Amino acid sequence: MSRALIIVDVQNDFCEGGALPVAGGADLAGAISEYVDAHHGQFDHVVATQDWHIEPGAHFSAEPDFAGSWPPHCVAGTRGAELHPDLDPEFIQAYFRKGQFTAAYSGFEGVLAPDEAVPTGDRKLGAIPAGGGGAGSAGVDSDFAGSDFAAGDFAASEDAIGLDDWLQSHDVEDVVVVGIATDHCVKATALDAVQAGYSVTVLRGLTVGIAEDLDDAVAEMEFGGVDIA
């Protein structure tokens, strides 16, 4: 049996100064790095997920309701979509990108990023690969606006590997989930992991959430079979 740590969406846009910041996100990036540095020997694998939006439709809105629609964030190829620089990628083996053409909260909706596109967190605003351009969604004011962006530059290949397939191929049975946000992508990832047959633990102290009161989100995870530590 193998054990994996899943780091959910610790990206610039979800931290202070980003397009959709969650309070405590930047500090969390550093805390997760310290945890992984101290405890990486307890895990056979460490993976990370990213929101990676190209044209996610109604998920982006100029008048978001912050429930089913949100301000533009984590647009593929921009600095906002990259990992926060305080999240040390040294032990991260694989990255899974989700939400390219639709809303996606669970890491299990993500697909494996190609090796040459592994995020570093160092890319500057506007410094996207040649051919980068605009997200194309209504109401989106992104770094891509006004350029000749082609969705294929950042879209996953048809045979891209999903997170569940990757974990199964590495004989993972036990997963630990940390990251952003407790009440959205962390919760969705943890609950999907239970449904996929994994033993799942969320380290609450290594998550931050959007809601002021996260008790309902925690209770939902516990009811769904997630251990909260």
Secondary structure as GFF3:
##gff-version 3
##sequence-region A 1 229
A	DSSP	beta_strand	2	8	.	.	.	ID=ss1
A	DSSP	three_ten_helix	12	14	.	.	.	ID=ss2
A	DSSP	alpha_helix	25	39	.	.	.	ID=ss3
A	DSSP	three_ten_helix	40	42	.	.	.	ID=ss4
A	DSSP	beta_strand	45	51	.	.	.	ID=ss5
A	DSSP	three_ten_helix	57	59	.	.	.	ID=ss6
A	DSSP	three_ten_helix	79	81	.	.	.	ID=ss7
A	DSSP	beta_strand	94	98	.	.	.	ID=ss8
A	DSSP	three_ten_helix	107	109	.	.	.	ID=ss9
A	DSSP	beta_strand	111	112	.	.	.	ID=ss10
A	DSSP	three_ten_helix	115	117	.	.	.	ID=ss11
A	DSSP	three_ten_helix	151	153	.	.	.	ID=ss12
A	DSSP	alpha_helix	163	169	.	.	.	ID=ss13
A	DSSP	beta_strand	172	180	.	.	.	ID=ss14
A	DSSP	pi_helix	182	186	.	.	.	ID=ss15
A	DSSP	alpha_helix	187	195	.	.	.	ID=ss16
A	DSSP	beta_strand	199	208	.	.	.	ID=ss17
A	DSSP	alpha_helix	215	223	.	.	.	ID=ss18
A	DSSP	beta_strand	227	228	.	.	.	ID=ss19
###
